[in-house]
Amino acid sequence: MFETIEYDAELAQKAREHLRRSEETFLTESRLDKQEKQAMYEVLLYLNNLITTHYTRYHEVVNAVD
């Protein structure tokens, strides 16, 4: 899968911070049952993995050019 947007380290850091806050908010909500909390956790983990993959591929390309 190729990225359609250029990697932005500052934006990636902000996104990770928002993901962490979202995780704290959603996973501590007493209104969510165990299945809903697990589903939310998996979505947040997936988004975090996308950021990590984007970072890794960006650095692979940058290092290949050097």
PDB file with one MODEL, atoms N, CA, C and O in Angstrom:
MODEL        1
ATOM      1  N   MET A   1       0.845  -1.177   0.000  1.00  0.00           N
ATOM      2  CA  MET A   1       0.000   0.000   0.000  1.00  0.00           C
ATOM      3  C   MET A   1       0.887   1.235   0.000  1.00  0.00           C
ATOM      4  O   MET A   1       1.774   1.364   0.844  1.00  0.00           O
ATOM      5  N   PHE A   2       0.657   2.129  -0.927  1.00  0.00           N
ATOM      6  CA  PHE A   2       1.426   3.352  -0.991  1.00  0.00           C
ATOM      7  C   PHE A   2       0.671   4.486  -0.315  1.00  0.00           C
ATOM      8  O   PHE A   2      -0.556   4.566  -0.378  1.00  0.00           O
ATOM      9  N   GLU A   3       1.420   5.347   0.321  1.00  0.00           N
ATOM     10  CA  GLU A   3       0.827   6.480   1.002  1.00  0.00           C
ATOM     11  C   GLU A   3       0.388   7.509  -0.028  1.00  0.00           C
ATOM     12  O   GLU A   3       1.038   7.684  -1.058  1.00  0.00           O
ATOM     13  N   THR A   4      -0.699   8.177   0.251  1.00  0.00           N
ATOM     14  CA  THR A   4      -1.176   9.216  -0.649  1.00  0.00           C
ATOM     15  C   THR A   4      -0.891  10.597  -0.084  1.00  0.00           C
ATOM     16  O   THR A   4      -1.119  11.603  -0.756  1.00  0.00           O
ATOM     17  N   ILE A   5      -0.397  10.654   1.135  1.00  0.00           N
ATOM     18  CA  ILE A   5      -0.013  11.926   1.736  1.00  0.00           C
ATOM     19  C   ILE A   5       1.419  11.815   2.227  1.00  0.00           C
ATOM     20  O   ILE A   5       1.878  10.739   2.610  1.00  0.00           O
ATOM     21  N   GLU A   6       2.107  12.927   2.212  1.00  0.00           N
ATOM     22  CA  GLU A   6       3.484  12.943   2.684  1.00  0.00           C
ATOM     23  C   GLU A   6       3.501  12.822   4.209  1.00  0.00           C
ATOM     24  O   GLU A   6       2.632  13.358   4.897  1.00  0.00           O
ATOM     25  N   TYR A   7       4.491  12.117   4.716  1.00  0.00           N
ATOM     26  CA  TYR A   7       4.626  11.945   6.162  1.00  0.00           C
ATOM     27  C   TYR A   7       4.961  13.280   6.816  1.00  0.00           C
ATOM     28  O   TYR A   7       5.825  14.014   6.337  1.00  0.00           O
ATOM     29  N   ASP A   8       4.283  13.584   7.895  1.00  0.00           N
ATOM     30  CA  ASP A   8       4.498  14.812   8.654  1.00  0.00           C
ATOM     31  C   ASP A   8       4.691  14.408  10.113  1.00  0.00           C
ATOM     32  O   ASP A   8       3.739  14.012  10.785  1.00  0.00           O
ATOM     33  N   ALA A   9       5.920  14.510  10.596  1.00  0.00           N
ATOM     34  CA  ALA A   9       6.243  14.045  11.954  1.00  0.00           C
ATOM     35  C   ALA A   9       5.434  14.768  13.019  1.00  0.00           C
ATOM     36  O   ALA A   9       4.973  14.143  13.974  1.00  0.00           O
ATOM     37  N   GLU A  10       5.258  16.066  12.870  1.00  0.00           N
ATOM     38  CA  GLU A  10       4.503  16.837  13.869  1.00  0.00           C
ATOM     39  C   GLU A  10       3.038  16.416  13.891  1.00  0.00           C
ATOM     40  O   GLU A  10       2.451  16.245  14.960  1.00  0.00           O
ATOM     41  N   LEU A  11       2.460  16.254  12.726  1.00  0.00           N
ATOM     42  CA  LEU A  11       1.066  15.815  12.646  1.00  0.00           C
ATOM     43  C   LEU A  11       0.911  14.395  13.183  1.00  0.00           C
ATOM     44  O   LEU A  11      -0.069  14.091  13.862  1.00  0.00           O
ATOM     45  N   ALA A  12       1.867  13.534  12.881  1.00  0.00           N
ATOM     46  CA  ALA A  12       1.822  12.160  13.379  1.00  0.00           C
ATOM     47  C   ALA A  12       1.854  12.134  14.905  1.00  0.00           C
ATOM     48  O   ALA A  12       1.135  11.356  15.531  1.00  0.00           O
ATOM     49  N   GLN A  13       2.691  12.987  15.503  1.00  0.00           N
ATOM     50  CA  GLN A  13       2.769  13.052  16.962  1.00  0.00           C
ATOM     51  C   GLN A  13       1.445  13.531  17.557  1.00  0.00           C
ATOM     52  O   GLN A  13       0.973  12.991  18.557  1.00  0.00           O
ATOM     53  N   LYS A  14       0.853  14.546  16.935  1.00  0.00           N
ATOM     54  CA  LYS A  14      -0.449  15.035  17.408  1.00  0.00           C
ATOM     55  C   LYS A  14      -1.514  13.950  17.292  1.00  0.00           C
ATOM     56  O   LYS A  14      -2.349  13.788  18.181  1.00  0.00           O
ATOM     57  N   ALA A  15      -1.476  13.214  16.191  1.00  0.00           N
ATOM     58  CA  ALA A  15      -2.450  12.141  15.996  1.00  0.00           C
ATOM     59  C   ALA A  15      -2.300  11.067  17.070  1.00  0.00           C
ATOM     60  O   ALA A  15      -3.293  10.567  17.598  1.00  0.00           O
ATOM     61  N   ARG A  16      -1.061  10.718  17.390  1.00  0.00           N
ATOM     62  CA  ARG A  16      -0.828   9.722  18.449  1.00  0.00           C
ATOM     63  C   ARG A  16      -1.337  10.217  19.804  1.00  0.00           C
ATOM     64  O   ARG A  16      -1.908   9.447  20.575  1.00  0.00           O
ATOM     65  N   GLU A  17      -1.129  11.501  20.088  1.00  0.00           N
ATOM     66  CA  GLU A  17      -1.620  12.070  21.344  1.00  0.00           C
ATOM     67  C   GLU A  17      -3.146  12.008  21.405  1.00  0.00           C
ATOM     68  O   GLU A  17      -3.718  11.684  22.446  1.00  0.00           O
ATOM     69  N   HIS A  18      -3.797  12.318  20.292  1.00  0.00           N
ATOM     70  CA  HIS A  18      -5.265  12.245  20.250  1.00  0.00           C
ATOM     71  C   HIS A  18      -5.741  10.810  20.395  1.00  0.00           C
ATOM     72  O   HIS A  18      -6.751  10.552  21.050  1.00  0.00           O
ATOM     73  N   LEU A  19      -5.027   9.881  19.794  1.00  0.00           N
ATOM     74  CA  LEU A  19      -5.394   8.472  19.942  1.00  0.00           C
ATOM     75  C   LEU A  19      -5.296   8.036  21.390  1.00  0.00           C
ATOM     76  O   LEU A  19      -6.168   7.327  21.892  1.00  0.00           O
ATOM     77  N   ARG A  20      -4.224   8.462  22.066  1.00  0.00           N
ATOM     78  CA  ARG A  20      -4.072   8.107  23.485  1.00  0.00           C
ATOM     79  C   ARG A  20      -5.207   8.679  24.316  1.00  0.00           C
ATOM     80  O   ARG A  20      -5.767   7.992  25.171  1.00  0.00           O
ATOM     81  N   ARG A  21      -5.545   9.937  24.067  1.00  0.00           N
ATOM     82  CA  ARG A  21      -6.653  10.552  24.816  1.00  0.00           C
ATOM     83  C   ARG A  21      -7.969   9.863  24.506  1.00  0.00           C
ATOM     84  O   ARG A  21      -8.794   9.655  25.396  1.00  0.00           O
ATOM     85  N   SER A  22      -8.165   9.509  23.245  1.00  0.00           N
ATOM     86  CA  SER A  22      -9.393   8.809  22.866  1.00  0.00           C
ATOM     87  C   SER A  22      -9.477   7.458  23.560  1.00  0.00           C
ATOM     88  O   SER A  22     -10.539   7.046  24.027  1.00  0.00           O
ATOM     89  N   GLU A  23      -8.348   6.783  23.617  1.00  0.00           N
ATOM     90  CA  GLU A  23      -8.316   5.488  24.294  1.00  0.00           C
ATOM     91  C   GLU A  23      -8.698   5.647  25.759  1.00  0.00           C
ATOM     92  O   GLU A  23      -9.518   4.886  26.272  1.00  0.00           O
ATOM     93  N   GLU A  24      -8.114   6.624  26.430  1.00  0.00           N
ATOM     94  CA  GLU A  24      -8.434   6.861  27.836  1.00  0.00           C
ATOM     95  C   GLU A  24      -9.908   7.179  28.005  1.00  0.00           C
ATOM     96  O   GLU A  24     -10.549   6.683  28.931  1.00  0.00           O
ATOM     97  N   THR A  25     -10.447   7.999  27.123  1.00  0.00           N
ATOM     98  CA  THR A  25     -11.848   8.405  27.213  1.00  0.00           C
ATOM     99  C   THR A  25     -12.788   7.242  26.958  1.00  0.00           C
ATOM    100  O   THR A  25     -13.668   6.959  27.770  1.00  0.00           O
ATOM    101  N   PHE A  26     -12.603   6.566  25.828  1.00  0.00           N
ATOM    102  CA  PHE A  26     -13.534   5.504  25.450  1.00  0.00           C
ATOM    103  C   PHE A  26     -13.411   4.267  26.316  1.00  0.00           C
ATOM    104  O   PHE A  26     -14.420   3.641  26.640  1.00  0.00           O
ATOM    105  N   LEU A  27     -12.213   3.907  26.692  1.00  0.00           N
ATOM    106  CA  LEU A  27     -12.043   2.670  27.449  1.00  0.00           C
ATOM    107  C   LEU A  27     -12.410   2.819  28.915  1.00  0.00           C
ATOM    108  O   LEU A  27     -12.620   1.821  29.604  1.00  0.00           O
ATOM    109  N   THR A  28     -12.492   4.042  29.399  1.00  0.00           N
ATOM    110  CA  THR A  28     -12.901   4.237  30.787  1.00  0.00           C
ATOM    111  C   THR A  28     -14.384   4.577  30.904  1.00  0.00           C
ATOM    112  O   THR A  28     -14.913   4.689  32.010  1.00  0.00           O
ATOM    113  N   GLU A  29     -15.046   4.740  29.774  1.00  0.00           N
ATOM    114  CA  GLU A  29     -16.483   5.015  29.798  1.00  0.00           C
ATOM    115  C   GLU A  29     -17.227   3.802  30.357  1.00  0.00           C
ATOM    116  O   GLU A  29     -17.090   2.688  29.852  1.00  0.00           O
ATOM    117  N   SER A  30     -17.993   4.029  31.380  1.00  0.00           N
ATOM    118  CA  SER A  30     -18.727   2.918  31.994  1.00  0.00           C
ATOM    119  C   SER A  30     -19.913   2.478  31.132  1.00  0.00           C
ATOM    120  O   SER A  30     -20.430   1.376  31.315  1.00  0.00           O
ATOM    121  N   ARG A  31     -20.349   3.324  30.196  1.00  0.00           N
ATOM    122  CA  ARG A  31     -21.493   2.982  29.347  1.00  0.00           C
ATOM    123  C   ARG A  31     -21.147   1.948  28.287  1.00  0.00           C
ATOM    124  O   ARG A  31     -22.041   1.318  27.722  1.00  0.00           O
ATOM    125  N   LEU A  32     -19.874   1.768  28.014  1.00  0.00           N
ATOM    126  CA  LEU A  32     -19.469   0.800  26.996  1.00  0.00           C
ATOM    127  C   LEU A  32     -19.335  -0.582  27.616  1.00  0.00           C
ATOM    128  O   LEU A  32     -18.750  -0.742  28.687  1.00  0.00           O
ATOM    129  N   ASP A  33     -19.885  -1.579  26.928  1.00  0.00           N
ATOM    130  CA  ASP A  33     -19.705  -2.937  27.435  1.00  0.00           C
ATOM    131  C   ASP A  33     -18.340  -3.469  26.986  1.00  0.00           C
ATOM    132  O   ASP A  33     -17.617  -2.808  26.240  1.00  0.00           O
ATOM    133  N   LYS A  34     -18.010  -4.651  27.445  1.00  0.00           N
ATOM    134  CA  LYS A  34     -16.686  -5.217  27.181  1.00  0.00           C
ATOM    135  C   LYS A  34     -16.409  -5.360  25.686  1.00  0.00           C
ATOM    136  O   LYS A  34     -15.301  -5.073  25.232  1.00  0.00           O
ATOM    137  N   GLN A  35     -17.406  -5.801  24.920  1.00  0.00           N
ATOM    138  CA  GLN A  35     -17.224  -5.969  23.474  1.00  0.00           C
ATOM    139  C   GLN A  35     -16.994  -4.626  22.783  1.00  0.00           C
ATOM    140  O   GLN A  35     -16.155  -4.521  21.887  1.00  0.00           O
ATOM    141  N   GLU A  36     -17.732  -3.608  23.195  1.00  0.00           N
ATOM    142  CA  GLU A  36     -17.570  -2.283  22.597  1.00  0.00           C
ATOM    143  C   GLU A  36     -16.191  -1.706  22.924  1.00  0.00           C
ATOM    144  O   GLU A  36     -15.548  -1.089  22.075  1.00  0.00           O
ATOM    145  N   LYS A  37     -15.753  -1.911  24.149  1.00  0.00           N
ATOM    146  CA  LYS A  37     -14.420  -1.439  24.536  1.00  0.00           C
ATOM    147  C   LYS A  37     -13.337  -2.153  23.728  1.00  0.00           C
ATOM    148  O   LYS A  37     -12.370  -1.524  23.298  1.00  0.00           O
ATOM    149  N   GLN A  38     -13.492  -3.455  23.521  1.00  0.00           N
ATOM    150  CA  GLN A  38     -12.524  -4.221  22.744  1.00  0.00           C
ATOM    151  C   GLN A  38     -12.504  -3.743  21.298  1.00  0.00           C
ATOM    152  O   GLN A  38     -11.435  -3.600  20.705  1.00  0.00           O
ATOM    153  N   ALA A  39     -13.677  -3.497  20.731  1.00  0.00           N
ATOM    154  CA  ALA A  39     -13.759  -3.019  19.351  1.00  0.00           C
ATOM    155  C   ALA A  39     -13.094  -1.646  19.227  1.00  0.00           C
ATOM    156  O   ALA A  39     -12.364  -1.400  18.267  1.00  0.00           O
ATOM    157  N   MET A  40     -13.336  -0.768  20.169  1.00  0.00           N
ATOM    158  CA  MET A  40     -12.734   0.559  20.134  1.00  0.00           C
ATOM    159  C   MET A  40     -11.219   0.466  20.278  1.00  0.00           C
ATOM    160  O   MET A  40     -10.479   1.168  19.589  1.00  0.00           O
ATOM    161  N   TYR A  41     -10.765  -0.396  21.169  1.00  0.00           N
ATOM    162  CA  TYR A  41      -9.332  -0.600  21.356  1.00  0.00           C
ATOM    163  C   TYR A  41      -8.683  -1.071  20.048  1.00  0.00           C
ATOM    164  O   TYR A  41      -7.610  -0.593  19.680  1.00  0.00           O
ATOM    165  N   GLU A  42      -9.328  -1.997  19.358  1.00  0.00           N
ATOM    166  CA  GLU A  42      -8.786  -2.522  18.106  1.00  0.00           C
ATOM    167  C   GLU A  42      -8.718  -1.445  17.026  1.00  0.00           C
ATOM    168  O   GLU A  42      -7.756  -1.403  16.259  1.00  0.00           O
ATOM    169  N   VAL A  43      -9.720  -0.581  16.957  1.00  0.00           N
ATOM    170  CA  VAL A  43      -9.705   0.516  15.987  1.00  0.00           C
ATOM    171  C   VAL A  43      -8.570   1.487  16.303  1.00  0.00           C
ATOM    172  O   VAL A  43      -7.838   1.901  15.403  1.00  0.00           O
ATOM    173  N   LEU A  44      -8.423   1.846  17.556  1.00  0.00           N
ATOM    174  CA  LEU A  44      -7.351   2.768  17.945  1.00  0.00           C
ATOM    175  C   LEU A  44      -5.977   2.158  17.698  1.00  0.00           C
ATOM    176  O   LEU A  44      -5.059   2.850  17.258  1.00  0.00           O
ATOM    177  N   LEU A  45      -5.835   0.884  17.973  1.00  0.00           N
ATOM    178  CA  LEU A  45      -4.576   0.192  17.717  1.00  0.00           C
ATOM    179  C   LEU A  45      -4.274   0.167  16.218  1.00  0.00           C
ATOM    180  O   LEU A  45      -3.131   0.370  15.808  1.00  0.00           O
ATOM    181  N   TYR A  46      -5.289  -0.078  15.413  1.00  0.00           N
ATOM    182  CA  TYR A  46      -5.125  -0.098  13.959  1.00  0.00           C
ATOM    183  C   TYR A  46      -4.658   1.277  13.460  1.00  0.00           C
ATOM    184  O   TYR A  46      -3.743   1.360  12.641  1.00  0.00           O
ATOM    185  N   LEU A  47      -5.274   2.336  13.944  1.00  0.00           N
ATOM    186  CA  LEU A  47      -4.875   3.687  13.534  1.00  0.00           C
ATOM    187  C   LEU A  47      -3.431   3.980  13.949  1.00  0.00           C
ATOM    188  O   LEU A  47      -2.669   4.571  13.183  1.00  0.00           O
ATOM    189  N   ASN A  48      -3.066   3.572  15.142  1.00  0.00           N
ATOM    190  CA  ASN A  48      -1.690   3.757  15.597  1.00  0.00           C
ATOM    191  C   ASN A  48      -0.718   2.978  14.708  1.00  0.00           C
ATOM    192  O   ASN A  48       0.363   3.470  14.386  1.00  0.00           O
ATOM    193  N   ASN A  49      -1.103   1.777  14.317  1.00  0.00           N
ATOM    194  CA  ASN A  49      -0.256   0.973  13.427  1.00  0.00           C
ATOM    195  C   ASN A  49      -0.116   1.619  12.052  1.00  0.00           C
ATOM    196  O   ASN A  49       0.945   1.527  11.435  1.00  0.00           O
ATOM    197  N   LEU A  50      -1.162   2.264  11.567  1.00  0.00           N
ATOM    198  CA  LEU A  50      -1.073   2.983  10.295  1.00  0.00           C
ATOM    199  C   LEU A  50      -0.061   4.119  10.380  1.00  0.00           C
ATOM    200  O   LEU A  50       0.724   4.329   9.455  1.00  0.00           O
ATOM    201  N   ILE A  51      -0.083   4.840  11.478  1.00  0.00           N
ATOM    202  CA  ILE A  51       0.886   5.928  11.671  1.00  0.00           C
ATOM    203  C   ILE A  51       2.300   5.362  11.694  1.00  0.00           C
ATOM    204  O   ILE A  51       3.204   5.914  11.067  1.00  0.00           O
ATOM    205  N   THR A  52       2.492   4.267  12.412  1.00  0.00           N
ATOM    206  CA  THR A  52       3.810   3.643  12.507  1.00  0.00           C
ATOM    207  C   THR A  52       4.284   3.146  11.135  1.00  0.00           C
ATOM    208  O   THR A  52       5.449   3.323  10.780  1.00  0.00           O
ATOM    209  N   THR A  53       3.388   2.530  10.370  1.00  0.00           N
ATOM    210  CA  THR A  53       3.739   2.044   9.041  1.00  0.00           C
ATOM    211  C   THR A  53       4.116   3.199   8.127  1.00  0.00           C
ATOM    212  O   THR A  53       5.081   3.110   7.367  1.00  0.00           O
ATOM    213  N   HIS A  54       3.362   4.269   8.203  1.00  0.00           N
ATOM    214  CA  HIS A  54       3.653   5.454   7.391  1.00  0.00           C
ATOM    215  C   HIS A  54       5.037   6.002   7.743  1.00  0.00           C
ATOM    216  O   HIS A  54       5.813   6.345   6.852  1.00  0.00           O
ATOM    217  N   TYR A  55       5.341   6.083   9.022  1.00  0.00           N
ATOM    218  CA  TYR A  55       6.649   6.548   9.494  1.00  0.00           C
ATOM    219  C   TYR A  55       7.764   5.654   8.955  1.00  0.00           C
ATOM    220  O   TYR A  55       8.771   6.145   8.445  1.00  0.00           O
ATOM    221  N   THR A  56       7.580   4.356   9.071  1.00  0.00           N
ATOM    222  CA  THR A  56       8.598   3.393   8.647  1.00  0.00           C
ATOM    223  C   THR A  56       8.852   3.490   7.143  1.00  0.00           C
ATOM    224  O   THR A  56      10.002   3.525   6.703  1.00  0.00           O
ATOM    225  N   ARG A  57       7.793   3.533   6.370  1.00  0.00           N
ATOM    226  CA  ARG A  57       7.958   3.616   4.912  1.00  0.00           C
ATOM    227  C   ARG A  57       8.585   4.939   4.502  1.00  0.00           C
ATOM    228  O   ARG A  57       9.385   4.985   3.568  1.00  0.00           O
ATOM    229  N   TYR A  58       8.233   5.994   5.181  1.00  0.00           N
ATOM    230  CA  TYR A  58       8.834   7.296   4.873  1.00  0.00           C
ATOM    231  C   TYR A  58      10.345   7.226   5.064  1.00  0.00           C
ATOM    232  O   TYR A  58      11.108   7.685   4.214  1.00  0.00           O
ATOM    233  N   HIS A  59      10.771   6.650   6.184  1.00  0.00           N
ATOM    234  CA  HIS A  59      12.208   6.573   6.464  1.00  0.00           C
ATOM    235  C   HIS A  59      12.918   5.584   5.541  1.00  0.00           C
ATOM    236  O   HIS A  59      14.098   5.774   5.242  1.00  0.00           O
ATOM    237  N   GLU A  60      12.243   4.546   5.085  1.00  0.00           N
ATOM    238  CA  GLU A  60      12.832   3.642   4.108  1.00  0.00           C
ATOM    239  C   GLU A  60      13.129   4.382   2.810  1.00  0.00           C
ATOM    240  O   GLU A  60      14.189   4.199   2.211  1.00  0.00           O
ATOM    241  N   VAL A  61      12.192   5.216   2.382  1.00  0.00           N
ATOM    242  CA  VAL A  61      12.382   5.983   1.145  1.00  0.00           C
ATOM    243  C   VAL A  61      13.477   7.023   1.324  1.00  0.00           C
ATOM    244  O   VAL A  61      14.332   7.169   0.450  1.00  0.00           O
ATOM    245  N   VAL A  62      13.469   7.741   2.425  1.00  0.00           N
ATOM    246  CA  VAL A  62      14.474   8.769   2.686  1.00  0.00           C
ATOM    247  C   VAL A  62      15.859   8.137   2.749  1.00  0.00           C
ATOM    248  O   VAL A  62      16.804   8.673   2.170  1.00  0.00           O
ATOM    249  N   ASN A  63      15.994   7.024   3.431  1.00  0.00           N
ATOM    250  CA  ASN A  63      17.289   6.360   3.541  1.00  0.00           C
ATOM    251  C   ASN A  63      17.742   5.770   2.212  1.00  0.00           C
ATOM    252  O   ASN A  63      18.943   5.707   1.951  1.00  0.00           O
ATOM    253  N   ALA A  64      16.829   5.346   1.384  1.00  0.00           N
ATOM    254  CA  ALA A  64      17.180   4.787   0.080  1.00  0.00           C
ATOM    255  C   ALA A  64      17.715   5.880  -0.859  1.00  0.00           C
ATOM    256  O   ALA A  64      18.552   5.612  -1.722  1.00  0.00           O
ATOM    257  N   VAL A  65      17.229   7.094  -0.683  1.00  0.00           N
ATOM    258  CA  VAL A  65      17.666   8.210  -1.513  1.00  0.00           C
ATOM    259  C   VAL A  65      19.064   8.658  -1.118  1.00  0.00           C
ATOM    260  O   VAL A  65      19.852   9.069  -1.970  1.00  0.00           O
ATOM    261  N   ASP A  66      19.371   8.580   0.163  1.00  0.00           N
ATOM    262  CA  ASP A  66      20.684   9.026   0.668  1.00  0.00           C
ATOM    263  C   ASP A  66      21.791   8.189   0.193  1.00  0.00           C
ATOM    264  O   ASP A  66      22.947   8.442   0.533  1.00  0.00           O
TER     265      ASP A  66
ENDMDL
END
